[in-house]
Amino acid sequence: MDTYTQFANSMVGQQLTKTLGLPQPAVLRRYDPDTPLLPGPVVLLGASSASEAVAEHLLQWDLDVRRHVAPNERIAGIVVVLDTVATPGDLGSTVLELGSLLRQLTPSARVVIVFRDPGGSEDPATRAARQGIEGFTRSLAKEMRHGATANGLVLHESLDASAPSVAGALRFVLSGRSAFVSGQVLRVSTVNGALPGDWKRPLEGKVAVVTGAARGIGAAIATVLHRDGAQIIGVDVPAAGESLAEVINSVSGTALQVDITSPEAGQRILQHAEERYGRLDVVVHNAGITRDKLLANMDHHRWDSVLAVNIESQLRINHDLLASELFSRPEKGSGPRIVSLASTSGIAGNRGQTNYAASKAGVIGMVAASAAQLESRHGTINAVAPGFIETEMTAKMPALPREVARRLSSLSQGGQPVDVAETVAFLASDAAGGINGETLRVCGQNLVGA
């Protein structure tokens, strides 16, 4: 937690920031396997058959599900099912009912809007209504307070809301795993995937590779995947060998020192996985570099090195993975998972980062184009796009730009490496089997890009 956030949550700080109209970042409710999914009642709005299916999911998680609450009762979550809207005029009554409940939300509450994909209808009025829901959801997220979030769950036109893939996505956006995800729409397109026998160990028995695992976000990803039950193969360059060994020892995994830009990197990863574990289920492309410079001052080395590490290595490794039976063989309905680290810079751009933005936008394009290849193997490939995350790299920024970057989000703070790791872990799980080819921002609804 940064110094300002600590101060803003002190007794004196709360009074002063409110008086001066300064940002008031909250202490976010992050995931703890030993705490309830939601710390209070969840209100369900909507009367369709999909609403009933959503209610069944919520009840299976031992939540206190309500259709109505007393005027002064505190609420930990609201799920609004709007899958049957046919015109913009259909939105008003339910949306305003939601609005009447917002003041009753607890800190770090969750609001989830469930609706059908706008692209699934050719009717202008229906598509207008569905697209309107997306705009409404993003705007609502900017009105949330005290660490609460609002996100959309977009279902494919033919997808039954009772599908396990819907349940998996719904649980993620309700849980503490999504603490730094707000103002986003998560698209669930297929029934693929399965729910875990134990929600505390959703990656039990999986073998996962994490590149760039020696520090920062990569180390956090390795730690969270291990906590969720996976066996970890940490990959990093030989120069980071000591740090890599420390991280991997902490998760009882194995280390592989290899430069991911080398032509043989993919085969070395596969060989290591086969020799040590006899299987490979998840690959997380986390390794990345920056070589920032204005384009007018950019040289070939800065440009080429960033593209080589951040996107060309992923393309080469993925080619080897998809050619291998070790990675592509589904077992018990569980296919391979690839999760790539993109960036909000690849969505909105960033001054002095033309090379980095090109590489991260390239990741988003690669993921979208590769989805069909993974689906044919009963697998998925998705990207996570972090915003401002508190890392060693951002700690080296000048104080004023760093402070501005922290506050330029709806949650008025930077994220933690664990926030990225939690989203990666979800997308790596069987429960996320219905999500494919998507890029999910983990940015606290940073005020750049969509």
Secondary structure, DSSP 8 states (H G I E B T S, - for coil): --HHHHHHTSHHHHHHHHHHT-----------TTS-SSSS-EEEE--SHHHHHHHHHHHHTT--EES---TT--EEEEEEE-TT--SGGGSHHHHHHHHHHGGGEEEEEEEEEEEE-GGG---HHHHHHHHHHHHHHHHHHTT--TT-EEEEEEE-TT--TTSHHHHHHHHHHHSGGGTT--S-EEEE--S-----S-TT-TTTT-EEEEETTTSHHHHHHHHHHHHTT-EEEEEE-GGGHHHHHHHHHHTT-EEEE--TTSTTHHHHHHHHHHHHTS---EEEE---------GGG--HHHHHHHHIIIIIHHHHHHHHHHT-HHHH--BTTB--EEEEE--THHHH--TT-HHHHHHHHHHHHHHHHHHHHHHTTT-EEEEEEE-SB-SHHHHTS-HHHHHHHHHSBTTSS-B-HHHHHHHHHHHHSGGGTT--S-EEEESSSBSS--
